Structures are given as C-alpha cells and as structure tokens.
Amino acid sequence: MSELNAPSLLTKVQTHHLLWPVATLILILIVNASMNPGFWMLQWRDGHLYGSIIDILNRAAPLMLVSLGMTLVIATRGIDISVGATVAISAAVAALMVGGKLVITDGIPQHISRFPMWLAIVCALLTALACGLWNGVLVAKIGLQPIIATLILMVAGRGVAQLLTDGQIVTVYYPPYFYIGSGYLWGLPFALFIAAFVYVAMHLTVTRTALGLFVQAIGINPAAARVAGVRERLISMCVYAFCGLTAGIAGLIISSNVKSADGNNAGNLLELDAILAVTLGGTLLTGGRFSLAGSMIGALIIQTLTSTIYSIGVPPEINLVVKAAVVFVVMLMQSTEFRRAVRGWVVRPDVGSHA
C-alpha cells in the first residue's frame, strides 16, 4: 500500500522547486547554441579550457557569490541593496593596498605590492564584513526597515569608494593578484572554485546544523521564532554580515579580473541582478523558503541571458528591457497562482460549451 501511495519519479520532478530554474537555464542555453554554432565548443590552450561556457561560468562567479549572501538575507524577510557599493569598497581597499610598482632588481624588472597581498585581501574582506554588519545593526538592533537601512549604505558606500579612489580608476600592477579573477586551476577558472567553496560551506552549514531551520523560522514568523528561543536579532546581524562578506569576495574577483578598481562603476546594479537570481531560484521574497542551489542556477540564468543578448546583437540601449521581459515571463511560469489561473482559462470554455 505504501508503494502505491508513493509519488512517482515524474511527480517528484514536476513538483521539485528547481524544475523551472533548470528548465529556464536549459532553454536559454539551447537558444544561445542555435544562434552560435560554436557555443558548446571547448578548446584546451595554455593549460586551461577556452569556450563560451567557460566564459559564462567565469563571469557568473561574482554574481553567484553575491546571490548566495542575498539568499539568506531574503530568507529572513530582509533585503540588501547595498551589495554593489560593498563590492566597490572592497575592490577599492584591495587595489589601493596592492597597487604595485615597477622595480629593477639585478637588472630584472618586477612589480611589487605596497602591502603583502594576503594583508590587502584580509583588510578588504574585513571592510566588507563591517559594511554588512553595519546593515545588520541598523535592521536588527535599531529596527530600521531593511530597504531603508541598506539604502543608506548603497548611497554612502558608493561615495566612500569614490573617496578612497579619489574619483579615479586605481590600476593594479601586481600579477599575483590577477590570479583571483583571471587565474585557472585544473583547467577551470579559479573564481569558479571560490564560488563553489562558498556554496558547499553554506550548504553544509544550513543542512547539517540548526541554522537553516532558524533562518526559515525567522522568515516565516520572527516574533514566534523569538518566543521559541531563536536568537533572531543575532542571526539577522550575522546574515547581513555574511552578505557583506560575499560581496567583498565578489569585489576582489571583479577588481582582479579587470586589474583595477572603479569606485563609480564597480558592482553597479549588481544588487538588482542578485535579487533577480535569488527569486529566479525559488527563494520567496516574503521569507521562509530559500534555495542556495536555486540561487546559483539563477545567477547562471542571468549571466547566460546577458551573454545571449549580446551574442544576438541586441542594441545595448534595450538589452535591459529584453532581460526584464524574459525574467518577467520566467517568474510568471514559476507562480503557482498564475499556472492555476491559466489552467482555469483553458478549461472554462469547455465547461461553457456543455452548458
């Protein structure tokens, strides 16, 4: 009897929360491949893989990291629209500390860093962590609305990044720093390994400890979670701090990839892409239900869609409109209420004809 009542494999697939994100990603990949015959082609050159897929994965790594941090924030009924500014601040701190200058040693020219690279990375990440913690204090301790609290840093943080860089693009001349965003490990982009490591660490944390349940409880009903003994304020502060940290790591990857830091443009609109990626992955904006894997897939959808738009020659001035339209359609398809309404529209004419 239990075997008869057990859901079939098809039912499990149809009801899985990752069905629509995965289907959307596959569809966009197919469309891209149909317009670019060499889309799936991979080449091994200079000790690592080349190809469109590799390029998409490499470019998606910063968005994946920011989306992972944003996932937990949204799961607690919060939001962080300051991650782009945090990216700019982290990149500025790292670029200023690394810098690099040309010196001649025994007739051999070489670039040296202003400070040890490990120290620059630690300082940049600690600064990003402090930015996230600042948001957490405003939300959890002072009681500001998340969008207002993070809006403060979104505006002020961009100004801080410009003050640090003196309104100029700070160029980095230290080759070891470039490995973070442009290096390869075992033939794949090193940035991808960073994103994968953060994902695995987060997945193990939320599944092997009670943190995942606490985050869900806070998102569903913060007051009830507090009464039940969940340290709601402390967890919320830690979640915002972690979101700042992931944005800081993304800032290191971006600045390393472009070999510079731009306080004005680094991470610009990244917060919007991160929110889209998280919602595309199935995380509820109302809190409670969240999916780390879904956010990773959502980030890949956003980056693949961006690459597709550019590859088919869509003018830059309307590519955001095309992206918004595609995301809108995908979100409608994920909506249970919308699918139920469409099903009712299809069935209703048949019912009317019999009457």
C-alpha positions as CSV (number, residue, x, y, z in Angstrom):
1,M,0.0,0.0,0.0
2,S,2.9,2.4,0.8
3,E,4.4,1.7,-2.6
4,L,1.1,2.5,-4.3
5,N,0.8,5.8,-2.4
6,A,4.5,6.8,-3.0
7,P,4.8,9.6,-5.5
8,S,6.2,8.6,-8.9
9,L,9.5,9.9,-10.2
10,L,7.6,12.1,-12.7
11,T,5.6,13.7,-9.9
12,K,8.7,14.4,-7.9
13,V,10.3,16.1,-10.9
14,Q,7.2,18.1,-11.6
15,T,6.9,19.3,-8.1
16,H,10.6,20.0,-7.4
17,H,11.4,23.6,-6.6
18,L,14.3,23.6,-9.1
19,L,12.3,22.4,-12.1
20,W,11.6,25.8,-13.6
21,P,15.0,27.4,-12.9
22,V,16.8,24.4,-14.5
23,A,14.3,24.3,-17.4
24,T,14.8,28.0,-18.0
25,L,18.6,27.7,-18.0
26,I,18.5,24.8,-20.4
27,L,16.1,26.7,-22.7
28,I,18.4,29.8,-22.8
29,L,21.4,27.6,-23.5
30,I,19.6,25.9,-26.4
31,V,18.6,29.3,-27.8
32,N,22.2,30.5,-27.5
33,A,23.6,27.4,-29.1
34,S,21.2,27.7,-32.0
35,M,22.4,31.2,-32.8
36,N,26.1,30.4,-32.1
37,P,27.2,27.1,-33.7
38,G,30.4,27.1,-31.7
39,F,28.7,27.7,-28.3
40,W,29.4,24.2,-26.9
41,M,33.0,24.0,-28.3
42,L,35.8,23.7,-25.8
43,Q,39.5,24.1,-26.5
44,W,42.5,23.3,-24.4
45,R,45.1,26.0,-24.7
46,D,47.8,27.3,-22.5
47,G,47.0,24.7,-19.8
48,H,43.2,25.5,-19.4
49,L,39.9,25.4,-21.2
50,Y,38.5,28.0,-23.5
51,G,35.0,28.4,-24.7
52,S,31.7,30.3,-24.3
53,I,30.5,28.0,-21.5
54,I,33.8,28.6,-19.6
55,D,33.4,32.4,-20.1
56,I,29.9,32.4,-18.8
57,L,30.9,30.4,-15.7
58,N,33.8,32.8,-15.0
59,R,31.7,35.9,-15.4
60,A,28.9,34.4,-13.3
61,A,31.1,33.7,-10.3
62,P,30.8,37.2,-8.7
63,L,27.0,37.2,-9.1
64,M,26.9,33.7,-7.7
65,L,28.7,34.8,-4.5
66,V,26.5,37.9,-4.0
67,S,23.4,35.8,-4.7
68,L,24.4,33.3,-2.0
69,G,24.7,36.0,0.6
70,M,21.5,37.7,-0.6
71,T,19.6,34.3,-0.3
72,L,19.9,34.2,3.5
73,V,19.1,37.9,3.8
74,I,15.9,37.5,1.8
75,A,15.1,34.3,3.7
76,T,14.9,36.3,6.9
77,R,12.4,38.7,5.3
78,G,15.2,41.2,4.6
79,I,16.9,42.7,1.6
80,D,20.3,44.2,0.9
81,I,20.5,46.8,-1.9
82,S,24.0,47.9,-0.8
83,V,25.9,44.9,-2.1
84,G,27.0,46.8,-5.2
85,A,28.5,49.6,-3.1
86,T,30.2,47.0,-0.8
87,V,31.7,45.4,-3.9
88,A,33.2,48.8,-4.9
89,I,34.5,49.5,-1.4
90,S,36.2,46.0,-1.2
91,A,37.7,46.4,-4.6
92,A,39.0,49.9,-3.8
93,V,40.6,48.8,-0.5
94,A,42.3,45.8,-2.2
95,A,43.5,47.8,-5.2
96,L,44.9,50.6,-3.0
97,M,46.8,48.3,-0.8
98,V,48.1,46.0,-3.5
99,G,48.8,48.7,-6.1
100,G,52.1,47.6,-7.5
101,K,55.1,49.4,-8.7
102,L,57.9,48.5,-11.1
103,V,61.4,48.0,-9.6
104,I,64.6,46.8,-11.1
105,T,66.4,44.0,-9.1
106,D,69.7,42.7,-10.5
107,G,68.6,44.1,-13.9
108,I,65.3,42.2,-13.8
109,P,62.2,44.4,-13.8
110,Q,59.4,43.2,-11.5
111,H,56.3,44.5,-9.9
112,I,56.0,44.6,-6.1
113,S,52.9,45.2,-3.9
114,R,52.6,48.1,-1.5
115,F,51.5,45.7,1.2
116,P,51.5,41.9,1.3
117,M,48.7,40.6,-0.9
118,W,47.3,38.4,1.9
119,L,47.0,41.5,4.1
120,A,45.3,43.5,1.4
121,I,42.8,40.7,0.9
122,V,42.1,40.3,4.6
123,C,41.6,44.1,5.0
124,A,39.2,44.2,2.0
125,L,37.2,41.3,3.3
126,L,37.1,42.8,6.9
127,T,35.9,46.1,5.4
128,A,33.1,44.3,3.5
129,L,32.2,42.3,6.6
130,A,31.9,45.6,8.6
131,C,29.7,47.0,5.9
132,G,27.3,44.0,6.2
133,L,27.5,44.2,10.0
134,W,26.5,47.9,9.8
135,N,23.4,46.9,7.9
136,G,22.6,44.2,10.3
137,V,22.9,46.5,13.3
138,L,20.5,49.0,11.6
139,V,18.0,46.3,10.9
140,A,18.2,44.0,13.9
141,K,19.2,46.4,16.7
142,I,17.8,49.8,15.7
143,G,14.8,48.4,13.9
144,L,15.0,50.2,10.5
145,Q,13.3,48.7,7.5
146,P,15.8,46.6,5.6
147,I,15.4,48.5,2.3
148,I,15.9,51.8,4.2
149,A,18.9,50.6,6.2
150,T,20.7,49.2,3.2
151,L,19.7,52.2,1.0
152,I,21.9,54.3,3.4
153,L,25.0,52.2,2.6
154,M,24.0,51.9,-1.0
155,V,24.3,55.7,-1.4
156,A,27.0,56.5,1.2
157,G,29.1,53.4,0.3
158,R,29.4,54.4,-3.3
159,G,30.7,57.8,-2.1
160,V,33.1,56.1,0.3
161,A,34.5,54.0,-2.6
162,Q,34.9,57.2,-4.7
163,L,36.7,58.9,-1.8
164,L,39.1,56.0,-1.4
165,T,40.0,56.1,-5.1
166,D,39.9,59.9,-5.2
167,G,37.3,59.6,-8.0
168,Q,39.9,57.9,-10.3
169,I,40.3,54.4,-11.6
170,V,43.0,52.7,-9.5
171,T,45.1,50.4,-11.6
172,V,46.7,47.3,-10.1
173,Y,50.1,46.2,-11.5
174,Y,50.8,43.2,-9.3
175,P,50.4,39.9,-11.4
176,P,49.8,37.5,-8.5
177,Y,46.6,39.5,-7.6
178,F,45.3,38.8,-11.1
179,Y,45.0,35.1,-10.3
180,I,41.9,35.6,-8.2
181,G,39.7,36.7,-11.1
182,S,41.7,35.6,-14.1
183,G,43.6,32.5,-13.0
184,Y,42.9,28.9,-13.7
185,L,43.0,25.8,-11.5
186,W,42.9,22.3,-13.1
187,G,41.8,23.9,-16.4
188,L,38.8,25.9,-14.9
189,P,38.6,29.5,-13.7
190,F,39.8,29.9,-10.1
191,A,36.9,32.2,-9.4
192,L,34.5,29.3,-10.0
193,F,36.3,27.3,-7.3
194,I,35.8,30.2,-4.9
195,A,32.1,30.3,-5.6
196,A,31.8,26.5,-5.3
197,F,33.7,26.5,-2.0
198,V,31.4,29.2,-0.5
199,Y,28.3,27.3,-1.8
200,V,29.4,24.0,-0.3
201,A,30.3,25.6,3.0
202,M,26.9,27.3,3.2
203,H,25.0,24.2,2.1
204,L,26.7,22.1,4.8
205,T,26.0,24.8,7.4
206,V,22.3,25.2,6.7
207,T,21.7,21.4,6.3
208,R,24.0,19.9,9.0
209,T,23.2,22.5,11.7
210,A,20.1,24.1,13.0
211,L,20.9,27.4,11.2
212,G,18.8,26.5,8.2
213,L,15.8,25.9,10.4
214,F,16.4,29.1,12.4
215,V,16.6,31.2,9.2
216,Q,13.3,29.6,7.9
217,A,11.6,30.2,11.3
218,I,12.7,33.9,11.3
219,G,11.5,34.3,7.8
220,I,8.1,32.7,8.5
221,N,7.4,34.5,11.8
222,P,10.1,36.5,13.5
223,A,8.1,37.1,16.7
224,A,7.2,33.4,17.1
225,A,10.8,32.4,16.4
226,R,11.9,34.8,19.2
227,V,9.4,33.4,21.6
228,A,10.6,29.9,20.8
229,G,14.1,30.8,21.9
230,V,15.7,31.6,18.5
231,R,18.2,34.4,18.7
232,E,16.5,36.3,15.9
233,R,18.4,39.5,16.2
234,L,21.9,37.9,16.4
235,I,21.1,35.6,13.4
236,S,19.8,38.5,11.4
237,M,23.0,40.5,12.1
238,C,25.2,37.6,11.1
239,V,23.2,37.0,7.9
240,Y,23.7,40.7,6.8
241,A,27.4,40.5,7.8
242,F,27.8,37.3,5.7
243,C,26.1,39.0,2.8
244,G,28.6,41.8,3.0
245,L,31.4,39.3,3.1
246,T,30.3,37.5,-0.1
247,A,30.0,40.9,-1.7
248,G,33.6,41.6,-0.6
249,I,34.8,38.4,-2.2
250,A,33.0,39.3,-5.4
251,G,34.7,42.7,-5.3
252,L,38.1,41.0,-5.2
253,I,37.2,38.8,-8.2
254,I,35.9,41.8,-10.2
255,S,38.9,44.1,-9.5
256,S,41.3,41.2,-10.1
257,N,39.7,40.4,-13.4
258,V,39.8,44.0,-14.7
259,K,43.1,44.8,-13.0
260,S,41.7,47.9,-11.4
261,A,39.1,49.4,-9.1
262,D,36.5,51.9,-10.2
263,G,34.6,53.4,-7.2
264,N,31.9,54.7,-9.6
265,N,31.1,51.7,-11.7
266,A,32.3,48.6,-9.8
267,G,29.3,46.5,-8.8
268,N,26.9,48.9,-10.4
269,L,23.3,47.4,-10.4
270,L,24.8,44.1,-9.2
271,E,22.2,44.1,-6.3
272,L,19.4,44.0,-8.8
273,D,20.9,41.0,-10.7
274,A,21.4,39.3,-7.3
275,I,17.8,39.8,-6.2
276,L,16.6,38.5,-9.6
277,A,18.9,35.5,-9.4
278,V,17.6,34.7,-5.9
279,T,13.9,35.0,-6.9
280,L,14.5,33.0,-10.1
281,G,16.0,30.3,-8.0
282,G,12.8,29.9,-6.0
283,T,13.5,31.8,-2.8
284,L,10.4,33.7,-1.5
285,L,10.7,37.4,-1.1
286,T,8.3,37.1,1.8
287,G,10.9,35.0,3.7
288,G,11.0,31.4,4.9
289,R,11.6,29.2,1.9
290,F,15.0,29.5,0.3
291,S,17.3,27.6,-2.0
292,L,21.0,28.0,-2.3
293,A,21.2,25.8,-5.3
294,G,18.4,27.7,-6.9
295,S,20.3,31.0,-6.4
296,M,23.4,29.5,-8.1
297,I,21.2,28.5,-11.1
298,G,19.5,31.9,-11.1
299,A,22.9,33.6,-11.3
300,L,23.8,31.3,-14.3
301,I,20.4,32.2,-15.9
302,I,21.1,36.0,-15.6
303,Q,24.7,35.7,-16.9
304,T,23.7,33.3,-19.8
305,L,20.8,35.6,-20.7
306,T,23.2,38.6,-20.7
307,S,25.6,36.7,-23.0
308,T,22.8,35.6,-25.3
309,I,21.5,39.2,-25.6
310,Y,24.9,40.4,-26.6
311,S,25.6,37.5,-29.0
312,I,22.4,38.0,-31.0
313,G,23.2,41.7,-31.5
314,V,20.6,43.3,-29.3
315,P,21.4,47.1,-29.1
316,P,22.8,48.0,-25.6
317,E,20.1,50.6,-25.0
318,I,17.4,47.9,-25.0
319,N,19.2,44.9,-23.5
320,L,17.9,45.7,-20.0
321,V,14.3,45.7,-21.4
322,V,14.8,42.3,-23.0
323,K,16.3,40.9,-19.8
324,A,13.4,42.3,-17.7
325,A,10.9,40.8,-20.2
326,V,12.5,37.3,-20.0
327,V,12.7,37.4,-16.2
328,F,9.1,38.5,-16.0
329,V,7.9,35.5,-18.1
330,V,10.0,33.1,-16.0
331,M,8.6,34.5,-12.8
332,L,5.1,34.1,-14.1
333,M,5.8,30.4,-15.0
334,Q,7.1,29.8,-11.5
335,S,3.9,31.3,-10.0
336,T,1.5,28.6,-8.8
337,E,-1.4,31.0,-8.8
338,F,-0.6,32.1,-12.4
339,R,-0.5,28.5,-13.7
340,R,-3.7,27.7,-11.9
341,A,-5.4,30.8,-13.5
342,V,-4.1,29.7,-16.9
343,R,-5.4,26.2,-16.4
344,G,-8.8,27.7,-15.5
345,W,-8.9,29.9,-18.6
346,V,-8.2,26.8,-20.7
347,V,-10.8,24.6,-19.1
348,R,-13.5,27.3,-18.7
349,P,-14.5,27.4,-22.5
350,D,-15.2,23.6,-22.5
351,V,-17.4,24.0,-19.4
352,G,-19.3,26.8,-21.0
353,S,-20.0,24.9,-24.2
354,H,-21.6,22.0,-22.3
355,A,-23.9,24.5,-20.6
